[in-house]
């Protein structure tokens, strides 16, 4: 059997692709080893543990989503920023479902690196909310509202949960409009 020429980078790259196809929850050292055509112990020569790989997948996902949200918000305010960010969020979740799943848990408060990456995702959202005049605790509630609405929509969409004969894009537009109205009118 030819050597797989494993490295931490190659293992992470394969894990990133693997989770988007098979699901983050299904990730295991045995599954990755199988994908490389090697025995499971071969991976441990290059990476310390499954949790190391899972954390690296989450880091990567947070970096990617943070970049997408920042790009979507740049130069925009209020409804335009909200619209572009919501669409970027949805696009990321659908394009990278495994990575998206990896970033749903709040990082451990002691993990400052993951905490900073999470803040990188939140920063453009808080900046967008500030254009609506929403700050402080209200903005934090709004971040949770926005995340819950987008995550709920995307999760239902990816699971095939929208079976009614109405255009899903129209429903997504409606969701963005409702959020805009909420933020614009200072509704709580």
C-alpha atoms as a printed R data frame, in Angstrom:
    type eleno elety resid chain resno       x      y      z
1   ATOM     1    CA   UNK     A     1   0.000  0.000  0.000
2   ATOM     2    CA   UNK     A     2   1.471  3.436 -0.926
3   ATOM     3    CA   UNK     A     3   2.230  5.872  1.861
4   ATOM     4    CA   UNK     A     4  -0.407  8.530  2.452
5   ATOM     5    CA   UNK     A     5   2.177 11.278  3.150
6   ATOM     6    CA   UNK     A     6   0.112 12.502  6.072
7   ATOM     7    CA   UNK     A     7   0.588 15.824  7.796
8   ATOM     8    CA   UNK     A     8  -1.589 17.861 10.157
9   ATOM     9    CA   UNK     A     9  -2.510 20.142  7.238
10  ATOM    10    CA   UNK     A    10  -3.516 17.244  4.973
11  ATOM    11    CA   UNK     A    11  -5.534 15.643  7.750
12  ATOM    12    CA   UNK     A    12  -7.357 18.902  8.494
13  ATOM    13    CA   UNK     A    13  -8.040 19.544  4.805
14  ATOM    14    CA   UNK     A    14  -9.533 16.077  4.464
15  ATOM    15    CA   UNK     A    15 -11.529 16.517  7.680
16  ATOM    16    CA   UNK     A    16 -12.983 19.809  6.409
17  ATOM    17    CA   UNK     A    17 -14.185 18.178  3.222
18  ATOM    18    CA   UNK     A    18 -15.292 15.034  5.015
19  ATOM    19    CA   UNK     A    19 -17.536 16.818  7.549
20  ATOM    20    CA   UNK     A    20 -19.286 18.771  4.805
21  ATOM    21    CA   UNK     A    21 -20.199 15.511  3.059
22  ATOM    22    CA   UNK     A    22 -20.812 13.146  5.974
23  ATOM    23    CA   UNK     A    23 -21.617 15.441  8.893
24  ATOM    24    CA   UNK     A    24 -19.618 16.868 11.754
25  ATOM    25    CA   UNK     A    25 -21.270 14.552 14.267
26  ATOM    26    CA   UNK     A    26 -20.066 11.527 12.283
27  ATOM    27    CA   UNK     A    27 -16.406 12.582 12.329
28  ATOM    28    CA   UNK     A    28 -14.091 10.005 13.892
29  ATOM    29    CA   UNK     A    29 -10.453  9.058 13.653
30  ATOM    30    CA   UNK     A    30 -11.480  5.737 12.113
31  ATOM    31    CA   UNK     A    31 -13.539  7.489  9.422
32  ATOM    32    CA   UNK     A    32 -10.657  9.816  8.542
33  ATOM    33    CA   UNK     A    33  -8.180  6.956  8.501
34  ATOM    34    CA   UNK     A    34 -10.500  5.094  6.138
35  ATOM    35    CA   UNK     A    35 -10.670  8.181  3.889
36  ATOM    36    CA   UNK     A    36  -6.867  8.152  3.670
37  ATOM    37    CA   UNK     A    37  -6.676  4.383  3.299
38  ATOM    38    CA   UNK     A    38  -4.523  3.981  6.399
39  ATOM    39    CA   UNK     A    39  -4.896  2.395  9.810
40  ATOM    40    CA   UNK     A    40  -6.274  4.650 12.534
41  ATOM    41    CA   UNK     A    41  -3.027  4.694 14.574
42  ATOM    42    CA   UNK     A    42  -1.276  6.262 11.559
43  ATOM    43    CA   UNK     A    43  -3.211  9.486 12.136
44  ATOM    44    CA   UNK     A    44  -1.991  9.769 15.711
45  ATOM    45    CA   UNK     A    45   1.565 10.174 14.430
46  ATOM    46    CA   UNK     A    46   0.482 13.541 13.006
47  ATOM    47    CA   UNK     A    47  -2.373 14.841 15.156
48  ATOM    48    CA   UNK     A    48  -2.870 14.385 18.891
49  ATOM    49    CA   UNK     A    49  -6.581 13.575 19.018
50  ATOM    50    CA   UNK     A    50 -10.019 13.761 17.498
51  ATOM    51    CA   UNK     A    51 -10.757 16.785 19.684
52  ATOM    52    CA   UNK     A    52  -7.766 18.556 18.111
53  ATOM    53    CA   UNK     A    53  -9.254 17.950 14.652
54  ATOM    54    CA   UNK     A    54 -12.740 19.009 15.793
55  ATOM    55    CA   UNK     A    55 -11.358 22.230 17.256
56  ATOM    56    CA   UNK     A    56  -9.382 22.915 14.070
57  ATOM    57    CA   UNK     A    57 -12.539 22.395 11.994
58  ATOM    58    CA   UNK     A    58 -14.366 24.879 14.244
59  ATOM    59    CA   UNK     A    59 -11.506 27.385 13.965
60  ATOM    60    CA   UNK     A    60 -11.587 27.121 10.208
61  ATOM    61    CA   UNK     A    61 -15.363 27.504 10.098
62  ATOM    62    CA   UNK     A    62 -15.313 30.573 12.341
63  ATOM    63    CA   UNK     A    63 -12.603 32.186 10.203
64  ATOM    64    CA   UNK     A    64 -14.514 31.519  6.994
65  ATOM    65    CA   UNK     A    65 -17.878 32.703  8.292
66  ATOM    66    CA   UNK     A    66 -16.316 35.753  9.941
67  ATOM    67    CA   UNK     A    67 -14.678 36.711  6.641
68  ATOM    68    CA   UNK     A    68 -17.922 36.232  4.719
69  ATOM    69    CA   UNK     A    69 -19.967 38.317  7.164
70  ATOM    70    CA   UNK     A    70 -17.377 41.087  7.235
71  ATOM    71    CA   UNK     A    71 -17.263 41.207  3.460
72  ATOM    72    CA   UNK     A    72 -21.061 41.193  3.254
73  ATOM    73    CA   UNK     A    73 -21.365 44.108  5.687
74  ATOM    74    CA   UNK     A    74 -18.525 46.304  4.423
75  ATOM    75    CA   UNK     A    75 -19.788 49.643  3.198
76  ATOM    76    CA   UNK     A    76 -23.393 48.870  4.044
77  ATOM    77    CA   UNK     A    77 -25.756 49.759  6.845
78  ATOM    78    CA   UNK     A    78 -29.138 48.740  8.149
79  ATOM    79    CA   UNK     A    79 -31.273 46.752  5.685
80  ATOM    80    CA   UNK     A    80 -28.562 46.407  3.021
81  ATOM    81    CA   UNK     A    81 -26.044 45.081  5.552
82  ATOM    82    CA   UNK     A    82 -28.655 42.831  7.168
83  ATOM    83    CA   UNK     A    83 -29.725 41.447  3.791
84  ATOM    84    CA   UNK     A    84 -26.186 40.749  2.578
85  ATOM    85    CA   UNK     A    85 -25.116 39.238  5.899
86  ATOM    86    CA   UNK     A    86 -28.183 37.007  6.160
87  ATOM    87    CA   UNK     A    87 -27.612 35.727  2.637
88  ATOM    88    CA   UNK     A    88 -23.911 35.132  3.338
89  ATOM    89    CA   UNK     A    89 -24.788 33.223  6.519
90  ATOM    90    CA   UNK     A    90 -27.292 31.062  4.659
91  ATOM    91    CA   UNK     A    91 -24.889 30.483  1.776
92  ATOM    92    CA   UNK     A    92 -22.125 29.403  4.155
93  ATOM    93    CA   UNK     A    93 -24.364 27.024  6.090
94  ATOM    94    CA   UNK     A    94 -25.614 25.378  2.908
95  ATOM    95    CA   UNK     A    95 -22.194 25.176  1.235
96  ATOM    96    CA   UNK     A    96 -20.400 23.870  4.341
97  ATOM    97    CA   UNK     A    97 -22.944 22.062  6.519
98  ATOM    98    CA   UNK     A    98 -20.344 20.139  8.529
99  ATOM    99    CA   UNK     A    99 -18.241 23.211  9.292
100 ATOM   100    CA   UNK     A   100 -21.399 25.134 10.078
101 ATOM   101    CA   UNK     A   101 -22.414 22.451 12.554
102 ATOM   102    CA   UNK     A   102 -18.951 22.612 14.154
103 ATOM   103    CA   UNK     A   103 -19.360 26.295 15.060
104 ATOM   104    CA   UNK     A   104 -22.765 26.163 16.740
105 ATOM   105    CA   UNK     A   105 -21.511 25.686 20.295
106 ATOM   106    CA   UNK     A   106 -20.261 28.676 22.229
107 ATOM   107    CA   UNK     A   107 -16.530 28.289 22.872
108 ATOM   108    CA   UNK     A   108 -15.240 27.368 26.301
109 ATOM   109    CA   UNK     A   109 -14.609 30.642 28.188
110 ATOM   110    CA   UNK     A   110 -11.039 29.471 28.849
111 ATOM   111    CA   UNK     A   111 -10.349 29.017 25.128
112 ATOM   112    CA   UNK     A   112  -9.288 32.549 24.237
113 ATOM   113    CA   UNK     A   113  -8.337 31.684 20.648
114 ATOM   114    CA   UNK     A   114 -11.763 30.280 19.775
115 ATOM   115    CA   UNK     A   115 -13.330 33.138 21.735
116 ATOM   116    CA   UNK     A   116 -11.518 35.655 19.552
117 ATOM   117    CA   UNK     A   117 -12.622 33.864 16.407
118 ATOM   118    CA   UNK     A   118 -16.218 33.885 17.667
119 ATOM   119    CA   UNK     A   119 -15.903 37.617 18.275
120 ATOM   120    CA   UNK     A   120 -14.668 37.962 14.704
121 ATOM   121    CA   UNK     A   121 -17.977 36.469 13.544
122 ATOM   122    CA   UNK     A   122 -19.987 38.686 15.894
123 ATOM   123    CA   UNK     A   123 -18.146 41.962 15.214
124 ATOM   124    CA   UNK     A   124 -19.770 42.715 11.827
125 ATOM   125    CA   UNK     A   125 -23.176 41.796 13.255
126 ATOM   126    CA   UNK     A   126 -22.774 44.228 16.141
127 ATOM   127    CA   UNK     A   127 -21.540 46.868 13.675
128 ATOM   128    CA   UNK     A   128 -24.622 46.326 11.512
129 ATOM   129    CA   UNK     A   129 -26.900 46.582 14.544
130 ATOM   130    CA   UNK     A   130 -25.190 49.809 15.568
131 ATOM   131    CA   UNK     A   131 -26.329 51.354 12.258
132 ATOM   132    CA   UNK     A   132 -29.854 50.744 13.538
133 ATOM   133    CA   UNK     A   133 -28.956 52.428 16.837
134 ATOM   134    CA   UNK     A   134 -29.020 49.113 18.688
135 ATOM   135    CA   UNK     A   135 -26.258 48.782 21.269
136 ATOM   136    CA   UNK     A   136 -25.415 47.286 24.642
137 ATOM   137    CA   UNK     A   137 -27.609 44.529 26.028
138 ATOM   138    CA   UNK     A   138 -30.246 45.215 23.374
139 ATOM   139    CA   UNK     A   139 -27.713 44.455 20.639
140 ATOM   140    CA   UNK     A   140 -26.796 41.187 22.362
141 ATOM   141    CA   UNK     A   141 -30.467 40.196 22.461
142 ATOM   142    CA   UNK     A   142 -30.682 41.154 18.779
143 ATOM   143    CA   UNK     A   143 -27.651 39.008 17.922
144 ATOM   144    CA   UNK     A   144 -29.371 36.054 19.568
145 ATOM   145    CA   UNK     A   145 -32.623 36.830 17.749
146 ATOM   146    CA   UNK     A   146 -30.847 37.084 14.402
147 ATOM   147    CA   UNK     A   147 -28.869 33.908 14.959
148 ATOM   148    CA   UNK     A   148 -31.938 31.967 16.098
149 ATOM   149    CA   UNK     A   149 -33.966 33.154 13.107
150 ATOM   150    CA   UNK     A   150 -31.270 32.424 10.531
151 ATOM   151    CA   UNK     A   151 -30.196 29.134 12.088
152 ATOM   152    CA   UNK     A   152 -33.795 27.992 12.360
153 ATOM   153    CA   UNK     A   153 -34.551 28.879  8.766
154 ATOM   154    CA   UNK     A   154 -31.374 27.312  7.384
155 ATOM   155    CA   UNK     A   155 -31.711 24.173  9.504
156 ATOM   156    CA   UNK     A   156 -35.299 23.620  8.408
157 ATOM   157    CA   UNK     A   157 -34.413 24.313  4.788
158 ATOM   158    CA   UNK     A   158 -31.486 21.862  4.786
159 ATOM   159    CA   UNK     A   159 -33.602 19.198  6.490
160 ATOM   160    CA   UNK     A   160 -36.346 19.555  3.876
161 ATOM   161    CA   UNK     A   161 -38.682 21.068  6.440
162 ATOM   162    CA   UNK     A   162 -40.392 23.531  4.114
163 ATOM   163    CA   UNK     A   163 -42.939 21.452  2.250
164 ATOM   164    CA   UNK     A   164 -45.634 24.035  1.627
165 ATOM   165    CA   UNK     A   165 -46.001 25.134 -2.002
166 ATOM   166    CA   UNK     A   166 -44.633 28.640 -1.478
167 ATOM   167    CA   UNK     A   167 -41.314 29.914 -2.794
168 ATOM   168    CA   UNK     A   168 -38.600 29.543 -0.124
169 ATOM   169    CA   UNK     A   169 -36.757 32.623 -1.412
170 ATOM   170    CA   UNK     A   170 -39.867 34.706 -0.788
171 ATOM   171    CA   UNK     A   171 -40.019 33.345  2.752
172 ATOM   172    CA   UNK     A   172 -36.350 34.197  3.322
173 ATOM   173    CA   UNK     A   173 -36.939 37.721  1.986
174 ATOM   174    CA   UNK     A   174 -39.892 37.984  4.372
175 ATOM   175    CA   UNK     A   175 -37.706 36.900  7.302
176 ATOM   176    CA   UNK     A   176 -35.132 39.577  6.478
177 ATOM   177    CA   UNK     A   177 -37.904 42.175  6.176
178 ATOM   178    CA   UNK     A   178 -39.355 41.241  9.579
179 ATOM   179    CA   UNK     A   179 -35.915 41.471 11.193
180 ATOM   180    CA   UNK     A   180 -35.306 44.843  9.540
181 ATOM   181    CA   UNK     A   181 -38.639 46.139 10.815
182 ATOM   182    CA   UNK     A   182 -37.851 44.873 14.306
183 ATOM   183    CA   UNK     A   183 -34.428 46.523 14.380
184 ATOM   184    CA   UNK     A   184 -35.612 49.736 12.686
185 ATOM   185    CA   UNK     A   185 -38.604 50.273 14.957
186 ATOM   186    CA   UNK     A   186 -36.781 49.460 18.172
187 ATOM   187    CA   UNK     A   187 -39.163 46.592 18.829
188 ATOM   188    CA   UNK     A   188 -38.219 44.383 21.739
